[in-house]
Amino acid sequence: MASYRFEGPKPARMYEVILPKKLGYFGKIQEVLEDLFDERAIRQVPFVRQAVAHRRREEGFDEDRWIKTLCHASRGYSIYEMDGRYLSATGPIDERVIVIRFIFHNPDGADGATDFLAASLEVVNHLVAQRFAMELGVEEELWFVEYDRPQLSIWRRAPADVDEGDISSDEKP
């Protein structure tokens, strides 16, 4: 039987971007989400270009480190669908939406100087939600929800060289 060690609870932030589910959006959704892991693509986002130009005036600003932080902050996402009824100016509308969920935390063993929680709002708001709004450009609204005080606990599989029984569920790192 595999051994696991308990990490947490630790501070986390969770965000959801909610868009109507439309076949024509799938390519743009994939592009935007894949770009989160590509430093070159992140540098091309208008918000990033503007932020870099503004921050270059700040003493000690390290452009490469900031871009790497944006690139490594999300480390992943989940996508699910939900059906709902929404009130519009013309009355109720039934609609299926795509929800893209991001959970950010500062991983154990991180260098301490990189705060992924601090970068999380910029990543999701500007590299995801704003890009969808600007590049899809046809929706009346796109929703962006922030859950700013969740706690994250992780059961992490212990390395293979740890004998079972060395780590119990009562022990915390």
Summary of the structure (lengths in Angstrom):
residues: 173
radius of gyration: 19.4
end to end distance: 20.5
largest distance: 63.7
contacts: 430
relative contact order: 0.30
helix: 35%
strand: 31%
